[in-house]
């Protein structure tokens, strides 16, 4: 963890204890002028002080976590390993898909196999003597119909394959640009965390100022 975050968290951890010692030392010194113990005024003041102290301790804990989050966000900006890993994974996926949708890839072979199967059935049925002429003709007609549908499906598949292949190549040539966009996004996230840290510190400052305003130092 960076030294800045470590020092801040140490200060955050010690602040409630120091404030409590300082707060408790004040009323003891001014005991002669304070209301009698157990009176409604003292009970109300103690309850309010305890409530403020609890809120302040929670604010300190929240600020400590926000400091850690901010530090991690800045570290990601300085060392964008996660973004580069995503680009490498993207490159691997694109490479596999381009191979599958190439002109002689797996997708093209699927259509060719389906068409070859239809041609094989037509040829075998025309020479098959197991069936009556009208039965054989019915089967041949159905397989011719299936072959025509297969050709249509192959044309559709081939068009989709070519379009997808072009898009993949466009993506492949824009990897560096995508990497830069990812770095911009990471920076935007870091800025958001920093703004949240500013709000958290200001909220803690208001609570601390309110608590300190109710404490009278010795001799006051």
Secondary structure, DSSP 8 states (H G I E B T S, - for coil): --HHHHHHHHHHHHHHHHHHHHHHHHHHHTTTTS--TTSHHHHHHHHHHHHHHHHHHHHHHHHHHHHHHHHHHHHHHH--HHHHHHHHHHHHHHHHHHHHTSTTSHHHHHHHHHHHHHHHHHHHHHT--SS-HHHHHHHHHHHHHHHHHHHHHHHHHHHHHHHHHHHHHHHHHTHHHHHHHHHHHHHHHHHHHHHHHHHHHHHHHHHHHHHHHT---TT-
